Amino acid sequence: MPPSANGPTANGRSADHDIDPIFLNRWSPRAFTGEAMPSALLMRLFEAARWAPSASNIQPWRFVYAHRGTPQWAPLFDALMDMNQPWVAQASVLAYAISDRFRRRPDREPTENRSHSFDTGAAWAYLALQAHHLGWAAHGMGGFHVDAAHEATGAPAADYRIEAAIAIGRPTGAETLPESYRAREIPSNREPVARFAFEGRLGGA
Ligand SMILES: Cc1cc2nc3c(=O)[nH]c(=O)nc-3n(C[C@H](O)[C@H](O)[C@H](O)COP(=O)(O)O)c2cc1C
């Protein structure tokens, strides 16, 4: 089916089909003001994550976080790869999205939860949309040292998967970034829907 070409344009992005503009406006900036984030505001992001759907309502997501300038910050920050540290240094909050690999019920052996990552991905997406809705931004990162992140967060690898790090901050101008990051401070585009949605059977690339 060809694009209906009547979707919204926002944030330098155009949708082919009609969607809420929040999906275009949410993006992953690296330039942050560094201002403190009130705890009550951060809880509103986790509250959004709380209402994500999950298999059997297991809610396997866990978040370990630190506000910049607190003693909890350094261990979480030090687990990031070098490429992310220069800009995350100006974030307000650094979190790790972690999933519990198991379904745990009283008086029963834990059983594997096949959708622990899928469900935690949904929770992170809700968090990111809520952050944008409040005038903040959440930027996901795979660029962290896995063993160090397990150690820093206190989440043993046998039980938990560290899905991503998340920098949360209030966006500001690209000129505040170290030079090497400035050119990339632009919202990215996407492949068309036809590239990934197929009726009946997976199509060719
Ligand atoms: C799981 C995950 C890992 C990512 N890793 C990094 C990272 O290590 N460093 C970084 O600067 N951005 C990282 N990103 C951001 C992506 O590059 C970004 O989401 C993608 O280019 C789409 O852009 P947008 O979020 O602005 O729409 C990551 C995003 C996700 C969801």
Ligand as a Chemical Component Dictionary entry (heavy atoms), coordinates in Angstrom:
data_LIG
# 
_chem_comp.id                   LIG 
_chem_comp.type                 NON-POLYMER 
_chem_comp.pdbx_formal_charge   0 
_chem_comp.three_letter_code    LIG 
# 
loop_
_chem_comp_atom.comp_id 
_chem_comp_atom.atom_id 
_chem_comp_atom.alt_atom_id 
_chem_comp_atom.type_symbol 
_chem_comp_atom.charge 
_chem_comp_atom.model_Cartn_x 
_chem_comp_atom.model_Cartn_y 
_chem_comp_atom.model_Cartn_z 
_chem_comp_atom.pdbx_ordinal 
LIG C1  C1  C 0 19.283 0.226  22.691 1  
LIG C2  C2  C 0 19.837 1.540  22.193 2  
LIG C3  C3  C 0 21.193 1.749  22.202 3  
LIG C4  C4  C 0 21.734 2.979  21.800 4  
LIG N1  N1  N 0 23.064 3.239  21.978 5  
LIG C5  C5  C 0 23.517 4.509  21.848 6  
LIG C6  C6  C 0 24.816 4.864  22.305 7  
LIG O1  O1  O 0 25.571 4.048  22.871 8  
LIG N2  N2  N 0 25.224 6.153  22.138 9  
LIG C7  C7  C 0 24.419 7.093  21.563 10 
LIG O2  O2  O 0 24.835 8.244  21.481 11 
LIG N3  N3  N 0 23.157 6.786  21.146 12 
LIG C8  C8  C 0 22.685 5.534  21.288 13 
LIG N4  N4  N 0 21.382 5.215  20.929 14 
LIG C9  C9  C 0 20.522 6.208  20.281 15 
LIG C10 C10 C 0 20.170 5.790  18.843 16 
LIG O3  O3  O 0 21.278 6.014  18.010 17 
LIG C11 C11 C 0 18.922 6.574  18.389 18 
LIG O4  O4  O 0 17.821 6.215  19.186 19 
LIG C12 C12 C 0 18.608 6.276  16.919 20 
LIG O5  O5  O 0 19.617 6.777  16.082 21 
LIG C13 C13 C 0 17.274 6.895  16.511 22 
LIG O6  O6  O 0 17.307 8.275  16.751 23 
LIG P1  P1  P 0 16.232 9.013  17.677 24 
LIG O7  O7  O 0 16.149 8.277  18.992 25 
LIG O8  O8  O 0 16.769 10.414 17.832 26 
LIG O9  O9  O 0 14.902 8.978  16.960 27 
LIG C14 C14 C 0 20.863 3.995  21.295 28 
LIG C15 C15 C 0 19.480 3.746  21.263 29 
LIG C16 C16 C 0 18.963 2.556  21.702 30 
LIG C17 C17 C 0 17.463 2.352  21.709 31 
# 
loop_
_chem_comp_bond.comp_id 
_chem_comp_bond.atom_id_1 
_chem_comp_bond.atom_id_2 
_chem_comp_bond.value_order 
_chem_comp_bond.pdbx_ordinal 
LIG C1  C2  SING 1  
LIG C2  C3  SING 2  
LIG C2  C16 DOUB 3  
LIG C3  C4  DOUB 4  
LIG C4  N1  SING 5  
LIG C4  C14 SING 6  
LIG N1  C5  DOUB 7  
LIG C5  C6  SING 8  
LIG C5  C8  SING 9  
LIG C6  O1  DOUB 10 
LIG C6  N2  SING 11 
LIG N2  C7  SING 12 
LIG C7  O2  DOUB 13 
LIG C7  N3  SING 14 
LIG N3  C8  DOUB 15 
LIG C8  N4  SING 16 
LIG N4  C9  SING 17 
LIG N4  C14 SING 18 
LIG C9  C10 SING 19 
LIG C10 O3  SING 20 
LIG C10 C11 SING 21 
LIG C11 O4  SING 22 
LIG C11 C12 SING 23 
LIG C12 O5  SING 24 
LIG C12 C13 SING 25 
LIG C13 O6  SING 26 
LIG O6  P1  SING 27 
LIG P1  O7  DOUB 28 
LIG P1  O8  SING 29 
LIG P1  O9  SING 30 
LIG C14 C15 DOUB 31 
LIG C15 C16 SING 32 
LIG C16 C17 SING 33 
# 
